[in-house]
Amino acid sequence: MAQEIVVKEVPIEEAVKVNVSIVEFDEPYPKECFEERYKGKEKLIIAAYLGNQPAGYMVGYDKFGDGSFYCWMAGVNPKFRGKGVLKALMDYQENWAKKKGYKKIKIKTRNNRREMLAYLVKYGFWFTGVDPRPKIEDNRIMLEKDI
Ligand SMILES: CC(C)(COP(=O)(O)OP(=O)(O)OC[C@H]1O[C@@H](n2cnc3c(N)ncnc32)[C@H](O)[C@@H]1OP(=O)(O)O)[C@@H](O)C(=O)NCCC(=O)NCCS
């Protein structure tokens, strides 16, 4: 039977700890970098646990003040991928944002984050723009979804 995934709101220190396990992020942000981003804004910091082990995290905040909630950072430890951890985090964030009165989730990701893009397409996000970079795989892709 699949292990239960438990998602909880956590202090930023816990998200920073999980962030270090995301091999794709070359220079993991220190705590201060996270705090600076969402200072003075409504935020959501969550972690997902599989058998009590922290498996993934997500940090979002009210970046635009336009009724959307911005999903800023997300990652799942490679040991726990493909088990629905991202899906559980996204579902939690979406329900939370809906309850808080937000109408959309916005997200920006890189062209080379293929698993993330696959999730976003499968689960109802629309492409809204591309911020081009010198290498096509580094292009930033903007997406959003009504909630
Ligand atoms: C993207 C990432 C968070 C996915 O986490 P995960 O827990 O393995 O994802 P899930 O198991 O919840 O899968 C959710 C959906 O994502 C997509 N997906 C995930 N892994 C995939 C893969 N290897 N190939 C294709 N699609 C994939 C699928 O649509 C999947 O839905 P399904 O199971 O209904 O088919 C993880 O790969 C990661 O941390 N990558 C590096 C960091 C990163 O890219 N972060 C996002 C930056 S914005």
The ligand as an SDF file (V2000), in Angstrom:
LIG
                    3D

 48 50  0  0  0  0  0  0  0  0999 V2000
    9.1630   18.6500   -9.9830 C   0  0  0  0  0  0  0  0  0  0  0  0
    9.1770   17.8190   -8.6820 C   0  0  0  0  0  0  0  0  0  0  0  0
    8.8710   18.7640   -7.5220 C   0  0  0  0  0  0  0  0  0  0  0  0
    8.1160   16.7030   -8.7920 C   0  0  0  0  0  0  0  0  0  0  0  0
    7.9530   16.0970   -7.5250 O   0  0  0  0  0  0  0  0  0  0  0  0
    7.2920   14.6270   -7.3300 P   0  0  0  0  0  0  0  0  0  0  0  0
    6.8980   14.5090   -5.9040 O   0  0  0  0  0  0  0  0  0  0  0  0
    8.1890   13.6150   -7.8860 O   0  0  0  0  0  0  0  0  0  0  0  0
    5.9840   14.7540   -8.2400 O   0  0  0  0  0  0  0  0  0  0  0  0
    4.6410   13.8760   -8.0620 P   0  0  0  0  0  0  0  0  0  0  0  0
    5.0020   12.4600   -7.8030 O   0  0  0  0  0  0  0  0  0  0  0  0
    3.7260   14.5430   -7.1000 O   0  0  0  0  0  0  0  0  0  0  0  0
    4.0190   13.9670   -9.5160 O   0  0  0  0  0  0  0  0  0  0  0  0
    3.0450   14.9320   -9.8300 C   0  0  0  0  0  0  0  0  0  0  0  0
    2.9390   15.0730  -11.3380 C   0  0  0  0  0  0  0  0  0  0  0  0
    4.1370   15.6340  -11.8460 O   0  0  0  0  0  0  0  0  0  0  0  0
    4.4480   15.0650  -13.1230 C   0  0  0  0  0  0  0  0  0  0  0  0
    5.7240   14.3480  -13.0040 N   0  0  0  0  0  0  0  0  0  0  0  0
    6.4540   14.1680  -11.8750 C   0  0  0  0  0  0  0  0  0  0  0  0
    7.5940   13.4890  -12.1770 N   0  0  0  0  0  0  0  0  0  0  0  0
    7.5630   13.2460  -13.5060 C   0  0  0  0  0  0  0  0  0  0  0  0
    8.4470   12.5940  -14.4010 C   0  0  0  0  0  0  0  0  0  0  0  0
    9.6060   12.0500  -13.9710 N   0  0  0  0  0  0  0  0  0  0  0  0
    8.1250   12.5540  -15.7210 N   0  0  0  0  0  0  0  0  0  0  0  0
    6.9720   13.0960  -16.1600 C   0  0  0  0  0  0  0  0  0  0  0  0
    6.0800   13.7160  -15.3430 N   0  0  0  0  0  0  0  0  0  0  0  0
    6.3810   13.8010  -14.0450 C   0  0  0  0  0  0  0  0  0  0  0  0
    3.3050   14.1510  -13.4530 C   0  0  0  0  0  0  0  0  0  0  0  0
    2.3320   14.9080  -14.1440 O   0  0  0  0  0  0  0  0  0  0  0  0
    2.7640   13.7810  -12.0900 C   0  0  0  0  0  0  0  0  0  0  0  0
    1.4090   13.5150  -12.0970 O   0  0  0  0  0  0  0  0  0  0  0  0
    0.8420   11.9890  -12.1640 P   0  0  0  0  0  0  0  0  0  0  0  0
    1.5400   11.2350  -11.0940 O   0  0  0  0  0  0  0  0  0  0  0  0
   -0.6240   12.1680  -11.9730 O   0  0  0  0  0  0  0  0  0  0  0  0
    1.2020   11.5350  -13.5400 O   0  0  0  0  0  0  0  0  0  0  0  0
   10.5640   17.1330   -8.4620 C   0  0  0  0  0  0  0  0  0  0  0  0
   10.9150   16.4230   -9.6230 O   0  0  0  0  0  0  0  0  0  0  0  0
   11.6840   18.1350   -8.1520 C   0  0  0  0  0  0  0  0  0  0  0  0
   11.8740   18.5150   -6.9940 O   0  0  0  0  0  0  0  0  0  0  0  0
   12.4560   18.5230   -9.1990 N   0  0  0  0  0  0  0  0  0  0  0  0
   13.5840   19.4330   -9.0230 C   0  0  0  0  0  0  0  0  0  0  0  0
   13.2080   20.7940   -8.5390 C   0  0  0  0  0  0  0  0  0  0  0  0
   12.1680   21.4740   -9.3920 C   0  0  0  0  0  0  0  0  0  0  0  0
   12.1160   21.3420  -10.6000 O   0  0  0  0  0  0  0  0  0  0  0  0
   11.3100   22.2470   -8.7260 N   0  0  0  0  0  0  0  0  0  0  0  0
   10.2900   23.0310   -9.3630 C   0  0  0  0  0  0  0  0  0  0  0  0
   10.8410   24.3770   -9.6490 C   0  0  0  0  0  0  0  0  0  0  0  0
    9.5570   25.5320   -9.9920 S   0  0  0  0  0  0  0  0  0  0  0  0
  1  2  1  0
  2  3  1  0
  2  4  1  0
  2 36  1  0
  4  5  1  0
  5  6  1  0
  6  7  2  0
  6  8  1  0
  6  9  1  0
  9 10  1  0
 10 11  2  0
 10 12  1  0
 10 13  1  0
 13 14  1  0
 14 15  1  0
 15 16  1  0
 15 30  1  0
 16 17  1  0
 17 18  1  0
 17 28  1  0
 18 19  1  0
 18 27  1  0
 19 20  2  0
 20 21  1  0
 21 22  1  0
 21 27  2  0
 22 23  1  0
 22 24  2  0
 24 25  1  0
 25 26  2  0
 26 27  1  0
 28 29  1  0
 28 30  1  0
 30 31  1  0
 31 32  1  0
 32 33  2  0
 32 34  1  0
 32 35  1  0
 36 37  1  0
 36 38  1  0
 38 39  2  0
 38 40  1  0
 40 41  1  0
 41 42  1  0
 42 43  1  0
 43 44  2  0
 43 45  1  0
 45 46  1  0
 46 47  1  0
 47 48  1  0
M  END
$$$$
